[in-house]
Amino acid sequence: MIVSNASPIIYLSRVGRLALLRQVYGGAAIPRGVYTEVVEEARGRPGVNLVKEAVSEGWIRTLSVKVDMDYGAEGLEKTDAEVISLAKSMNLPLLSNDRALITYARAQGVETKWFTQILRDAVGKGVLTGEQAEALFMELIKAGLRLRSEVILRVLAEIRES
């Protein structure tokens, strides 16, 4: 199980690969704020129905969480603080593509994984071949995943090495 912020769920659902969270990590936990962002505020966008199905099937768990930090002083959004608090309270790694969120979570002692780590983890577990992971990575970029060019090159190299 992993805790996710909105971006991994949004991008995986956009390309029809949300189930990768279940296949690689056994599922995901999200705070209510993430559900609101990816489902309720995103009505009509690609992938929303996949998220609803995953929640109804129970492998994405939507949980209420109490935030015990002054997130505004840290420059975080309330949903980011919920994600960190949930990961911390459940003692689970946090999956994100947000540098500020990951930096703050690490400072709070939360284990973190960059969103692209799911591709390497999928190859390592035999869920995807290297070629499939590379193709999915390119799909995610086409779907709007924004990464610096050096990060793209590093992720491609890491996929090819695994």
VOSEMAR-453601 format. One record per residue (C-alpha): x, y, z; residue number from 0. Coordinates in steps of 0.05 Angstrom, whole numbers, plus 32768, in hexadecimal, padded with zeros to 4 digits. Example, Ala and Ser with C-alpha at 12.3 -4.5 7.8 and 13.67 -1.06 7.14 Angstrom:
// residues 2
{rec {80F6; 7FA6; 809C}; 0}
{rec {8111; 7FEB; 808F}; 1}
***
This chain:
// residues 162
{rec {8000; 8000; 8000}; 0}
{rec {8016; 8046; 7FF1}; 1}
{rec {7FFB; 808C; 7FFF}; 2}
{rec {7FF3; 80B6; 7FC0}; 3}
{rec {7FE7; 80FF; 7FB2}; 4}
{rec {7FBC; 8113; 7F77}; 5}
{rec {7FEE; 8114; 7F3E}; 6}
{rec {7FFF; 80C9; 7F3A}; 7}
{rec {7FB5; 80B9; 7F3C}; 8}
{rec {7FA4; 80ED; 7F08}; 9}
{rec {7FDA; 80D9; 7ED6}; 10}
{rec {7FD2; 808D; 7EDE}; 11}
{rec {7F87; 8093; 7ED5}; 12}
{rec {7F8E; 80C1; 7E98}; 13}
{rec {7FB5; 808A; 7E74}; 14}
{rec {7F88; 8052; 7E8E}; 15}
{rec {7FBE; 8033; 7EBB}; 16}
{rec {7FA4; 8044; 7F01}; 17}
{rec {7FA4; 7FFA; 7F13}; 18}
{rec {7FF0; 7FFE; 7F12}; 19}
{rec {7FEB; 801A; 7F59}; 20}
{rec {7FC8; 7FDA; 7F6F}; 21}
{rec {7FF6; 7FAC; 7F47}; 22}
{rec {8036; 7FCB; 7F62}; 23}
{rec {8024; 7FE3; 7FA8}; 24}
{rec {7FE5; 7FBB; 7FB9}; 25}
{rec {7FBB; 7FFB; 7FB8}; 26}
{rec {7FBD; 8042; 7FCF}; 27}
{rec {7FA2; 806D; 8007}; 28}
{rec {7F8E; 80B4; 7FFA}; 29}
{rec {7F72; 80EB; 8026}; 30}
{rec {7F2D; 8106; 8018}; 31}
{rec {7F4C; 8145; 7FFA}; 32}
{rec {7F6E; 811D; 7FC3}; 33}
{rec {7F2D; 80F9; 7FB2}; 34}
{rec {7F0A; 813D; 7FAD}; 35}
{rec {7F41; 8156; 7F7F}; 36}
{rec {7F45; 811A; 7F50}; 37}
{rec {7EFB; 8108; 7F4E}; 38}
{rec {7ECB; 813E; 7F65}; 39}
{rec {7EF1; 8179; 7F48}; 40}
{rec {7F04; 8154; 7F09}; 41}
{rec {7EC0; 813D; 7EF0}; 42}
{rec {7EC1; 812B; 7EA7}; 43}
{rec {7F0D; 8126; 7EA3}; 44}
{rec {7F2E; 80E7; 7E89}; 45}
{rec {7F39; 80B1; 7EBD}; 46}
{rec {7F08; 80C9; 7EF2}; 47}
{rec {7EDD; 808A; 7EEC}; 48}
{rec {7F1B; 805E; 7EF6}; 49}
{rec {7F27; 8082; 7F38}; 50}
{rec {7EDF; 807A; 7F4E}; 51}
{rec {7EE2; 802F; 7F3D}; 52}
{rec {7F22; 8026; 7F64}; 53}
{rec {7F04; 8047; 7FA1}; 54}
{rec {7EC4; 801E; 7F9C}; 55}
{rec {7EEE; 7FDE; 7F94}; 56}
{rec {7F15; 7FF2; 7FD2}; 57}
{rec {7F5C; 7FF1; 7FB8}; 58}
{rec {7F5F; 803C; 7FBB}; 59}
{rec {7F4A; 804F; 8002}; 60}
{rec {7F31; 8095; 800F}; 61}
{rec {7F3E; 80A8; 8057}; 62}
{rec {7F31; 80E4; 8083}; 63}
{rec {7F70; 80FF; 80A2}; 64}
{rec {7F7F; 8132; 80D8}; 65}
{rec {7FB5; 8163; 80C5}; 66}
{rec {7FE4; 8172; 80FE}; 67}
{rec {8013; 81A4; 80DD}; 68}
{rec {8012; 81ED; 80CA}; 69}
{rec {8013; 81DD; 8080}; 70}
{rec {8007; 8226; 806B}; 71}
{rec {8047; 823B; 808D}; 72}
{rec {806B; 8206; 8065}; 73}
{rec {804D; 821D; 8023}; 74}
{rec {8024; 81DD; 801B}; 75}
{rec {7FDC; 81D5; 8005}; 76}
{rec {7FAC; 81B4; 8036}; 77}
{rec {7FA8; 8176; 800A}; 78}
{rec {7FF4; 816F; 800B}; 79}
{rec {7FF3; 8173; 8057}; 80}
{rec {7FBD; 813D; 8058}; 81}
{rec {7FE7; 8110; 802C}; 82}
{rec {8024; 8118; 8059}; 83}
{rec {7FFB; 810E; 8098}; 84}
{rec {7FDA; 80CF; 807B}; 85}
{rec {801D; 80B1; 8066}; 86}
{rec {803B; 80C1; 80AA}; 87}
{rec {8000; 80A5; 80D2}; 88}
{rec {7FFC; 8065; 80A8}; 89}
{rec {8048; 805E; 80A4}; 90}
{rec {8044; 8056; 8059}; 91}
{rec {806E; 8073; 8020}; 92}
{rec {8053; 80AF; 7FFB}; 93}
{rec {8050; 80B0; 7FAF}; 94}
{rec {8053; 80F4; 7F8F}; 95}
{rec {806F; 811E; 7F57}; 96}
{rec {8071; 815E; 7F80}; 97}
{rec {80B6; 8174; 7F95}; 98}
{rec {809F; 81A1; 7FCE}; 99}
{rec {8072; 816B; 7FE9}; 100}
{rec {80A8; 8136; 7FE7}; 101}
{rec {80DB; 8164; 8007}; 102}
{rec {80AD; 8176; 8040}; 103}
{rec {8096; 812E; 8049}; 104}
{rec {80DE; 8116; 804E}; 105}
{rec {80EC; 814B; 8082}; 106}
{rec {80B1; 812E; 80A9}; 107}
{rec {80D1; 80E9; 80A6}; 108}
{rec {80A1; 80CE; 8071}; 109}
{rec {80BD; 809D; 803E}; 110}
{rec {80B0; 80B8; 7FF8}; 111}
{rec {80B0; 809F; 7FB1}; 112}
{rec {80B1; 80C9; 7F73}; 113}
{rec {8077; 80B8; 7F46}; 114}
{rec {80A7; 809D; 7F11}; 115}
{rec {80BF; 8069; 7F44}; 116}
{rec {807F; 8042; 7F36}; 117}
{rec {809C; 8030; 7EF2}; 118}
{rec {80DC; 8014; 7F0F}; 119}
{rec {80B5; 7FF0; 7F46}; 120}
{rec {8086; 7FD2; 7F11}; 121}
{rec {80C1; 7FB7; 7EEA}; 122}
{rec {80E3; 7F9E; 7F29}; 123}
{rec {80A3; 7F77; 7F3C}; 124}
{rec {8099; 7F5C; 7EF6}; 125}
{rec {8058; 7F83; 7EEC}; 126}
{rec {8075; 7FA6; 7EAF}; 127}
{rec {80AF; 7F97; 7E81}; 128}
{rec {80E2; 7FCE; 7E76}; 129}
{rec {80C4; 7FDC; 7E32}; 130}
{rec {807E; 7FE1; 7E4F}; 131}
{rec {8096; 800F; 7E86}; 132}
{rec {80B9; 803C; 7E53}; 133}
{rec {807B; 803E; 7E28}; 134}
{rec {804F; 804F; 7E64}; 135}
{rec {8080; 8086; 7E78}; 136}
{rec {807A; 80A5; 7E34}; 137}
{rec {802D; 80A0; 7E38}; 138}
{rec {802F; 80C4; 7E7B}; 139}
{rec {8059; 80FC; 7E5E}; 140}
{rec {8028; 8102; 7E23}; 141}
{rec {7FEF; 8105; 7E56}; 142}
{rec {800F; 8143; 7E74}; 143}
{rec {8041; 812A; 7EA8}; 144}
{rec {8074; 8161; 7EAC}; 145}
{rec {80BC; 8150; 7EBB}; 146}
{rec {80FE; 8171; 7EAD}; 147}
{rec {8123; 8153; 7E72}; 148}
{rec {815B; 813A; 7E9E}; 149}
{rec {8128; 8115; 7ECA}; 150}
{rec {8109; 80F5; 7E8C}; 151}
{rec {814D; 80DD; 7E75}; 152}
{rec {815F; 80C2; 7EBA}; 153}
{rec {811C; 809D; 7EC1}; 154}
{rec {8124; 807E; 7E7C}; 155}
{rec {816B; 8067; 7E8E}; 156}
{rec {8153; 804A; 7ED0}; 157}
{rec {811B; 8024; 7EAE}; 158}
{rec {814B; 8008; 7E7B}; 159}
{rec {817B; 7FF2; 7EB2}; 160}
{rec {8144; 7FCE; 7ED8}; 161}
***
